[in-house]
Amino acid sequence: MGCCSSKPSSLVSNELNIKVEGLLSPIIIKDYKLPNRIVHAAMTRGRCDPSNSIPNDLLVEYYTKVARNGCKFIITECSGISPENCFKGNGFCHNNQQMEGWKKVVDSVHREGAKIFLQLFHGGRANHPKNSGGITPVAPSAIAIRGKDHTIEGLLDHVEPREITKEEMKIICNNFKEAAKNAINYGFDGIQLHCANGYLIDQFIRSYTNWRKDEYGNSIENRLRFPLEIIDECIDAIGADKVGIKVSPLGRYNDMYDETPFKTFNLFMMEVNKRNIAFVEMMGPDSTQTKFFPKPEEQIGDVWKAFRSTYKGLYIANSKFDFNSGNEIISNGDADMVSFGTKFISNPDLVRRFENGLELNNKVDWGNVFFGGRKGYLDYPEYNEFITRK
Ligand SMILES: Cc1cc2nc3c(=O)[nH]c(=O)nc-3n(C[C@H](O)[C@H](O)[C@H](O)COP(=O)(O)O)c2cc1C
């Protein structure tokens, strides 16, 4: 049996009374019905002009293509809530010109009958000064990412961030809130707060990056305080049913680690559950394991199952899924939906391929995944019904 009957939530319903078999089963979320359970995960592709981060026609074409080919739940690339953030080639969301650009994306995606959520992010210690006009990055504590970063001057060591002040935290919290309001005002169906992958919110949550001695550090409750304040501000501004989050309890990307990921994220999920938000996207272990930390699987064996009974709302599983494992996790009730990242890069028509049992294109043009124009972004072959009929 699928999740919907066994995991009650006010946002996910089983009104369809269907047996949930897998990725291609329909789902009702709030007042909308989606034909399948496949989500486009947020992916930075850097196709905008980095001098202004205004979404352009390339983004309109990309997201529309994904929607037209059957993916009806799209999360955008991470979008900077303020100018100092990295990934400036992504579409940002802190001024009206950027939002006008997004409006074209949103309208076009809506014409294809899909829902679209804007991913809001602040990079924290991952904001390299060379990419941020010389500004020293801020983070919960002054601990640098070990390793190098891609900057406009090439690969350089990450720099030591400055411990953020409470006044600055208030400003950033307000930036998230304003960005959330912008998203709704310009037609997005909701937002996803990027609480994963070692960016600012995640840096507060996890023990390795938050060594603060004030009420924002020093205990799990305190480490969760700022993330929950941001969530609450966004809920206040746009409503809980439009706020989703993404978490990565075991992620090592950006030199991240938590000593007790189950305890930390279980408490986070308990708190989030009380707020009845739109969804949680739960990442599995990533491929960035380093020698510094224990293997993720030694910390939590099955990360999706681990938090499934704590968080009772719409639960999206992510990381390294394929058609079979995606079907399995949905049919055994451990997730409501599955999000795909990498597979969408070379298969913008991923859903059509799943529906028609076609082989996937596994040749990702990695040299052109980030930045540039159409090449490596809009030149992957699309599903052609004629070919399958033959
Ligand atoms: C090129 C690329 C860019 C990404 N950019 C983002 C991003 O902007 N925000 C985010 O939350 N995750 C980002 N991710 C992570 C994906 O959303 C996803 O969590 C990850 O790739 C695991 O899913 P997969 O195994 O289906 O690819 C990115 C991944 C890739 C491959």
The ligand as an ORCA input file, in Angstrom:
! r2SCAN-3c Opt
* xyz 0 1
  C      24.347     20.030    -11.923
  C      23.715     19.963    -10.592
  C      23.317     21.133     -9.948
  C      22.691     21.072     -8.707
  N      22.232     22.225     -8.126
  C      21.476     22.169     -7.000
  C      20.825     23.315     -6.491
  O      20.902     24.421     -7.034
  N      20.078     23.165     -5.370
  C      19.923     21.951     -4.744
  O      19.212     21.854     -3.745
  N      20.526     20.855     -5.216
  C      21.265     20.924     -6.338
  N      21.787     19.789     -6.862
  C      21.501     18.496     -6.211
  C      20.262     17.839     -6.844
  O      19.094     18.589     -6.647
  C      20.022     16.444     -6.247
  O      19.741     16.608     -4.879
  C      21.222     15.541     -6.412
  O      21.756     15.625     -7.723
  C      20.852     14.078     -6.127
  O      19.826     13.637     -6.998
  P      20.174     12.727     -8.279
  O      20.944     11.554     -7.774
  O      18.851     12.366     -8.882
  O      21.016     13.563     -9.196
  C      22.469     19.829     -8.085
  C      22.886     18.654     -8.723
  C      23.488     18.713     -9.955
  C      23.884     17.425    -10.635
*
